[in-house]
Amino acid sequence: MRKVFGIDLFAFGWICFVLCLGEGWCDNESLYDKMKNDPEITQFISWLEACRVCIFTLENEPLTIFAPVNQAFQKQLGLTQDTDSLAQYHITNIPKTVQQLGVSSTSINTRLPGGAPIWITISPGTYNDAFYVNNARLLYRQSNIVGVKSQTRGAPITQILHKIDEVLIPTRSSSSSAMQIFNPNAWEFLESYESLIQGSHRVRDFRQKVKHLRKENIFRTEGGHTFFIPVDEGFANNRATLIDDYIVDGHVIPNAVLFTTPTKKDSPFQTLANRDNVIRVVISFTQEQRENTIINYVKSHTLYADGKHPQGVVLAEIVKANIPVKNGVIHLIHKPLMIVDSTIKELLQEKDGGILNNFFNEITDLGFEGQNFLRTIEKSEDITLFAPCNSALDSEIVRRIKMDRPKFLEILKMHVVVENRLYLETVRKENEHGVFQVPTLIKGKNLYFNVITIGNNRTMTVEGGGVNATVIQPDLAAKNGIIHIINRVLGIPYSTVLEKVSTDPMLSETFDLGQMQFFNAQLNDTNKKFTYFVPRNKAWQEARVEMPSAIKKLFMYDYAYHALSTLQRHLVISDDVFTMERIKQMTKTKQTANQTNRTNIHQPPAVELPTLRGSLKIFVEEKLDNSLKRNYGSAYIIHWEDLRIPVFRPNVECTNGIIHVIDKPFLKKGDIRVSSAGALETSISLTILALILNHVANA
């Protein structure tokens, strides 16, 4: 066999044949012939064949076609533009494989008159990058289809097909328009909006402000940028008078072309408003899932404020997204960014179908009590409202609670903190000194906070009434306070005692202790009612200082029987739960009944609560000193034996019971004794007991 440079020519030829067959390059079939035989793009082919310019281009020129699959047309109903223009907007006059499309914010001119561009976005992935053409995702495995068009004279022409999942819509005037506009930049879009095909919205108010402030040039700037243009409906209440240079600049993200689908959500982008050190404004995209529909929002976050531009987030719904222009992309939004001119009540009722609409409706459905609740919100000058998002109010457990109107009103009040604007950054700083907590409108009901920071991302959680909710949108700014949008309704239990103890980082040591001897397993039983006195991590840390040897043994697996017996003392199983208020009342009742027989008139009699090991004898007092709440979280103190144990967090509700987070365990120095002779026998006995309890709990 003949060899060249030591390579077997037959083997070399076979490898080349296989490779080019896989890539489609060695095939002499034209791209048009391949497309006609493809059942996935038949609707686009019908457009193509009706377009003379497209057919001529296919016959004579190199090109790239971005063909929407048939399913894309089902999502894009009511197309009003002529199909000739639409077809031409999907064709470029340069053949480009996926790998040759460029980088993000690269534009490629199309065959449409005026050379209207399409924009390429590359979204990095774990294994493969995703490519987007405007807002359409390129279907990678169905792309890079190559056809070769033979020519009578000259070399064959290469043509490439990529399939996409959306129809591309150009920005141009209608064929009947008196003034034809083919490829507008952002300012030409604003100036000639009425002649463009963009639906019923108008942008005259914003256009007039841009002209008045002489800011036209920022919309004319060449390159690739993202522009947010508020529609006229968002200029109620004399809002236009508040727009100044900074606010106009705060509607432009320079040097980034951001379409809604490929852009990472909740990722901040710098705006033109950051031109000096006076203020700093970033913009990000976010979404809400409403049944089967995704609602896109844009939010401006004023990080550094001045007297005229307050700190906080302004959230605006995108009413028409992804309008391509010569120098980037435009999104029409329902109101201006950066402007804080609404009260909290007005934000709640701002727009039918808005992200807080369900919460406002739930309040008004309460009638007179709901109106009083809204008046309380209105009259406070510095209020923080934790507002559940629409989906949080749609769960079955919330619907059941709503049937008890007084209970539901109390739950709503737990979402309000008065006379305190709790920005995320404020909570983060307060949490550096310990677990930050604040009182709510409900006496004795505090909110507890945690802020997790990973890189530049901060996530705030809030707990109220035993429910831990994540803040999905912090710092919405209003004239009289701020709103944090949360993903759950506080005060309505979602988890069992076991789920709560296992997921609360403050209770992790008690959970770990309960894993020994299978103690925790029973806490998932929904047929029982538990009252669990749970020492928080700090309680165990302080106990290690007071009883180092005992606590060391308690957490050792070899002495797990001590863990079981100790935790059994903390767990009450009964037909009902024992809140702090109930135990306090039981103490008072017993004190009155035994008034004449008491030997110690200065100490109330103990209440006996049934535990797995005998009974827990305690009484509860409530201190009216507010300093106790600041230091320990509540005003309740449990008296057990000769110990006074502050209750850090009382009445944490769960679906099968209640938890009291306490600052000391029910444990004394002499409780843990280890005898080498009896340790093994006791361990075996308690292990058998634990297995029996586990079997009963799971039965």
Stockholm file with secondary structure:
# STOCKHOLM 1.0

chainA/1-699         MRKVFGIDLFAFGWICFVLCLGEGWCDNESLYDKMKNDPEITQFISWLEACRVCIFTLENEPLTIFAPVNQAFQKQLGLTQDTDSLAQYHITNIPKTVQQLGVSSTSINTRLPGGAPIWITISPGTYNDAFYVNNARLLYRQSNIVGVKSQTRGAPITQILHKIDEVLIPTRSSSSSAMQIFNPNAWEFLESYESLIQGSHRVRDFRQKVKHLRKENIFRTEGGHTFFIPVDEGFANNRATLIDDYIVDGHVIPNAVLFTTPTKKDSPFQTLANRDNVIRVVISFTQEQRENTIINYVKSHTLYADGKHPQGVVLAEIVKANIPVKNGVIHLIHKPLMIVDSTIKELLQEKDGGILNNFFNEITDLGFEGQNFLRTIEKSEDITLFAPCNSALDSEIVRRIKMDRPKFLEILKMHVVVENRLYLETVRKENEHGVFQVPTLIKGKNLYFNVITIGNNRTMTVEGGGVNATVIQPDLAAKNGIIHIINRVLGIPYSTVLEKVSTDPMLSETFDLGQMQFFNAQLNDTNKKFTYFVPRNKAWQEARVEMPSAIKKLFMYDYAYHALSTLQRHLVISDDVFTMERIKQMTKTKQTANQTNRTNIHQPPAVELPTLRGSLKIFVEEKLDNSLKRNYGSAYIIHWEDLRIPVFRPNVECTNGIIHVIDKPFLKKGDIRVSSAGALETSISLTILALILNHVANA
#=GR chainA/1-699 SS CCEETTEEHHHHHHHHHHHHHHHTTTCCSCHHHHHHTCGGGHHHHHHHHTCHHHHHHHHHSCEEEEEECHHHHHHSCCCCSCHHHHHHTTEESSCCCGGGSCSTTEEEEBSSTTCCEEEEEEECCSSSCEEEETTEEBCGGGCCEEEEECCSSSSCEEEEEEEESSCCCCCCBCTTCSSCCSSCCHHHHHHTGGGBCCTTCCCHHHHHHHHHTTCHHHHHCSSCEEEEEECGGGCCTTGGGGCCHHHHHTTEETTCCCCTTTSCTTCCEECGGGSSSSCEEEEEEEEEEETTEEEEEEEEEEEECCSSSCSEEEEEEEEEEEEEETTEEEEEESSCSSCCCCCHHHHHTSSTTCTTHHHHHHHHTTTHHHHHHHHHHHHCSSEEEEEECGGGGGSHHHHHHHTSHHHHHHHHHTTEEESCCCCHHHHHHHHTTSCCEEECSSTTCEEEEEEEEETTEEEEEEEETTEEEEEEEEEEEETTEEEEEESSCTTSCCSCHHHHHHHCGGGHHHHHHHHGGGGGGGGGCTTSEEEEEEECHHHHHHHHHHSHHHHHHHTSGGGHHHHHHHHHTTEEEESSCCCHHHHHHHHHHHHHHTTTTCSCTTSCCCEEEEBSSSEEEEEEEECCCHHHHHHHSSSEEEEETTEEEEEEEEEEEETTEEEEEESSCSCCGGGCCCCHHHHHHHHHHHHHHHHHHHHHHHC
#=GC SS_cons         CCEETTEEHHHHHHHHHHHHHHHTTTCCSCHHHHHHTCGGGHHHHHHHHTCHHHHHHHHHSCEEEEEECHHHHHHSCCCCSCHHHHHHTTEESSCCCGGGSCSTTEEEEBSSTTCCEEEEEEECCSSSCEEEETTEEBCGGGCCEEEEECCSSSSCEEEEEEEESSCCCCCCBCTTCSSCCSSCCHHHHHHTGGGBCCTTCCCHHHHHHHHHTTCHHHHHCSSCEEEEEECGGGCCTTGGGGCCHHHHHTTEETTCCCCTTTSCTTCCEECGGGSSSSCEEEEEEEEEEETTEEEEEEEEEEEECCSSSCSEEEEEEEEEEEEEETTEEEEEESSCSSCCCCCHHHHHTSSTTCTTHHHHHHHHTTTHHHHHHHHHHHHCSSEEEEEECGGGGGSHHHHHHHTSHHHHHHHHHTTEEESCCCCHHHHHHHHTTSCCEEECSSTTCEEEEEEEEETTEEEEEEEETTEEEEEEEEEEEETTEEEEEESSCTTSCCSCHHHHHHHCGGGHHHHHHHHGGGGGGGGGCTTSEEEEEEECHHHHHHHHHHSHHHHHHHTSGGGHHHHHHHHHTTEEEESSCCCHHHHHHHHHHHHHHTTTTCSCTTSCCCEEEEBSSSEEEEEEEECCCHHHHHHHSSSEEEEETTEEEEEEEEEEEETTEEEEEESSCSCCGGGCCCCHHHHHHHHHHHHHHHHHHHHHHHC
//
